Amino acid sequence: MDSFAQSLMSGQITPVTSTVFCFLSVLVGMAGGALGGIKVGGAALGRGMAAMVGSFFGVTAALPSTILGLITLALIGK
């Protein structure tokens, strides 16, 4: 567990840290999408439905950009 925390803090790109970063990206994307959905469509769709739809669309933007960023960092680090 200590080496996992060290690899996260040092910025090493391993399969485990990539999985953690993708999981965090999904969570943050869902939260941001839900908040954006409530702000934009809360009155028209209802707050619950707008949050649900927004959380799906938030992930579609966050996850590919995180994967692209991890690939870029892995190529630059070599």
N, C-alpha and C positions, 0 to 999 in steps of 0.2 A: 504494500500500500504506500510505503514511503517513496519508492521509486516512481509510482504513478503520479503522486503529487509533485515530485521533482520534475518529471517530464512535462507536466502541465505548466508549471511555473517557468520552466526554462524555454518553452516554446518548441520543443521537439515534436515533430509530426510522426506519430506512430498510429497503427490501426486503432488502438484503444483510445488515444486522445482524439482522433478523428471522429470516432463514434460518439464520444462525449460532446464534442463541439457541435456535431449534427443534431444530437438530442437537445442540447441547449438552444440551438437555432430554431428547432421546431417549437419548443416551449415559448420562446420570446416572440416568434412569428405569430403563434396563435394568440398570445396576449395582445400584441400590437394590432393584429387584424380585428380582434374582437372589439377593442376600444375604438378603432377607426370605423368599424361597422356600426357601432352604437351611435357614434357622432354623426355619421353621414346618413344612415338609414333608419335610425331608431324611431323616428316619428312615423315613417311610412310603413315599416314592416313590424314594428314592435321591437322592444329592446332585446328580448331573448332571441328572436329569429335573426335580427341584424347581427348580434354577437356570434351566433352559430355560423352564419354565412361568412362573416368577416374573418373568423378564425380559420376557415378553410382557405380563403384567399390569401391570408397572411402567410401561411406556410408555403404556398406556391411561389412566393417571392423570396422568402428567407432561405429555404433549403437549397435551391440551386446556386444562389449567390455564395452561400457558405461552402458548398462543395467546390465551386470554382475558385474561391479564395484559398481553400486548403490545397488544391492542386497547384495553384500559383506559388504558394509558399513552399511547397515541397520541391518545385522546380528551381526556385530561386536559391533554396538552401543547399543544393547540390554543388 
